[in-house]
Amino acid sequence: MVFYFLSEVISPPVTLFMGIDKYENEDLIRWGWPEDVWFHVDKMSSAHVYLRLKAGQTIDDIPSAVLEDAAQLVKANSITGNKVNDIEVVYTMWSNLKKTQGMEVGQVGFHKDKEVRKIKVAKRINEIVNRLNKTKKEEHPDFRAEREKRDRLEREDKKRLLREQKEKEKEEVKRKEEEAELRSYGTLMKSSNMEYYDQGNDSDDFM
């Protein structure tokens, strides 16, 4: 089961989601999307919250208000973090999450620490948490099927773009050939390159 929350601090709103337990978190770690941004309370047990970016967006494009919503959500869903002030929430792209043998279920590391961002949370803001909780919905998605569908559509899109590029290249070659043919024809038609023949009657008159 996955919980979905609507962050309405921007328009259009964005969706935050998290697994109900460590096993759902494990599935999200395994079958997440490259467009997903992962949030977690630093150095404490907490929920794994995700934000799915749109195509072309980067982690730097996340509005500060959305970051605050995500940070408040993971803090509120941390047994220890919810009770203390002045915590830090870490976030990074899904592709930077590293899973190795020996790690417990739901536990992750990072491929590159320098790609991990942090946001400080001074205290729980009930207004934000209550607002998000009012939008909460429960669903039972098939993470693997959704990821495989996403990858298939991406492959099809790349193939389509490749076909379009090849067609453009063919059209460009044809255009250049036609221009070269016209230039060649124009050269042949220049008066300086033409021969004239006088076909007048120069013969003697005969009786």
Secondary structure as the mmCIF struct_conf table of DSSP 4:
data_model
#
loop_
_struct_conf.conf_type_id
_struct_conf.id
_struct_conf.beg_label_comp_id
_struct_conf.beg_label_asym_id
_struct_conf.beg_label_seq_id
_struct_conf.end_label_comp_id
_struct_conf.end_label_asym_id
_struct_conf.end_label_seq_id
STRN STRN1 VAL A 2 SER A 7
BEND BEND1 VAL A 9 PRO A 12
STRN STRN2 VAL A 14 GLY A 19
BEND BEND2 ILE A 20 ASP A 21
HELX_RH_AL_P HELX_RH_AL_P1 LYS A 22 TRP A 31
TURN_TY1_P TURN_TY1_P1 PRO A 34 GLU A 35
STRN STRN3 ASP A 36 VAL A 41
TURN_TY1_P TURN_TY1_P2 ASP A 42 LYS A 43
BEND BEND3 MET A 44 MET A 44
STRN STRN4 VAL A 49 ARG A 52
HELX_LH_PP_P HELX_LH_PP_P1 LEU A 53 LYS A 54
TURN_TY1_P TURN_TY1_P3 ALA A 55 GLY A 56
HELX_RH_3T_P HELX_RH_3T_P1 ILE A 59 ASP A 61
BEND BEND4 ILE A 62 ILE A 62
HELX_RH_AL_P HELX_RH_AL_P2 SER A 64 ALA A 76
TURN_TY1_P TURN_TY1_P4 ASN A 77 ASN A 77
TURN_TY1_P TURN_TY1_P5 ILE A 79 THR A 80
HELX_RH_3T_P HELX_RH_3T_P2 GLY A 81 LYS A 83
BEND BEND5 ASN A 85 ASP A 86
STRN STRN5 ILE A 87 MET A 93
HELX_RH_3T_P HELX_RH_3T_P3 TRP A 94 ASN A 96
STRN STRN6 LEU A 97 LYS A 98
TURN_TY1_P TURN_TY1_P6 GLN A 101 GLY A 102
HELX_LH_PP_P HELX_LH_PP_P2 MET A 103 GLU A 104
TURN_TY1_P TURN_TY1_P7 VAL A 105 GLY A 106
STRN STRN7 GLY A 109 PHE A 110
BEND BEND6 HIS A 111 HIS A 111
HELX_RH_3T_P HELX_RH_3T_P4 ASP A 113 GLU A 115
STRN STRN8 ARG A 117 VAL A 121
BEND BEND7 LYS A 123 LYS A 123
HELX_RH_AL_P HELX_RH_AL_P3 ASN A 126 ASN A 133
TURN_TY1_P TURN_TY1_P8 LYS A 134 THR A 135
STRN STRN9 LYS A 137 GLU A 139
HELX_RH_AL_P HELX_RH_AL_P4 PHE A 143 LEU A 188
TURN_TY1_P TURN_TY1_P9 MET A 189 MET A 189
BEND BEND8 LYS A 190 LYS A 190
HELX_RH_3T_P HELX_RH_3T_P5 SER A 191 ASN A 193
BEND BEND9 SER A 203 SER A 203
HELX_LH_PP_P HELX_LH_PP_P3 ASP A 204 ASP A 205
#
